[in-house]
Amino acid sequence: EAIPRGGVAGQPYVRAPKAASVSFSYYVPQPEVLAVRWCEVCQEGRTCIVNGRCKNGVKPKENSAPLRGVGRITVLLRNMPEVPHNALTGLLDANALASVSASLGSTS
């Protein structure tokens, strides 16, 4: 360690603590929906759509889903905030205060 200016080799010296601060502002963009896809049957594992396909190579429906029946909607987002979830299953933690709302189709 270098001897500070004004210090003497072999003699103790006191370092003075220093601090700096600055104020700044920044923009946090809102989440943006990039795609909404529906599969009647998912691929095995955590990810429903693999290489753009549902199970058995079926192409997912884009921006639509049936009114009745079973299946899974996958919503792809940009700027998604951190949401507590299980990394193995992809499911939200039971106590996570998060929800996703998607409106599909047109009202006109």
Order of alpha helices (4+ residues) and beta strands (2+ residues): beta-beta-beta
